Structures are given as structure tokens and as C-alpha cells.
Amino acid sequence: MFKPKLLKKLRATLFELWLPIPLLAFGCWGLSGIVMYAVLNRDSEALKYLPLESPSKPLLITVPLKVAPRAIFVKVDKNRGISQVKVQTKDFPMTEIIFEFSTTDTNQLEVEISKALGISKEEIKKLRS
């Protein structure tokens, strides 16, 4: 079937094909080790500590729609110096609004809530719990 010359050529080409494969594998393995060492030992420029947000000027938040509040809940955190206000409304799509103010004083907090909701301080005192 096969001639001997063809068989000799075929064996030579198979040997030439399979010999470089292990050499290429060892080369890739060595290069990946060098790259891994370089990546893991580089000096990262990431910050070691997270920067704290400095309190900038207070945001003026106004509710664009007329809100009919049902109840107002206030949580005062004196350690952080903020107050979290949760307003439950009678309106269906917007049932709850959460505000965060940078004050812990009761009078100043009532003024901020009245500005944000557009209602008087007396109504806020009635709804506050």
C-alpha cells in the first residue's frame, strides 16, 4: 500500500510536529510564572483607607407634589449628628419618603421638615411620633 519513501517522509513530519509542543508548553508555563510574580508583587496605587465624606453644604430637598402625610417618624443619631425622618403618606404611589437632615435640634428639625414637605410646623407636631 504505502511506499517506503512516503512512510519515511511521514515519520519525519510527525516527529517535527510533536517535538515543539512540549517545548512550547514549558515556555508558556515559565512565562506565566514570571508574569504572575510581577503582577502579584507590584505596588498597588489603591488607597489603604477609605476617605470619609466631608459634610458639604446641606442639600435643599423639596417634594414637588403636594404630599398628605399620615405619620412622621424621627430617629436622631447624636453621634453622627444627623436625623433620619420617615414620612408615611396617604398617597398610593408614594407611600413612604425618607429624609436625612444634618441637625439634631428639635426646633431646627421641625423647620427643615416643614420646608421639605411644604406644611406648617403645627401640623408636623401633630403627626410626629
Secondary structure, DSSP 4 states (H G I P E B T S, - for coil): ---HHHHHHHHHHHHHHHSHHHHHHHHHHHHHHHHHHHHHTS---S-SSPPPPP--SPP----SS---EEEEEEEEETTTTEEEEEEEES-SS--EEEEEES---HHHHHHHHHHHHT--HHHHHHHB-
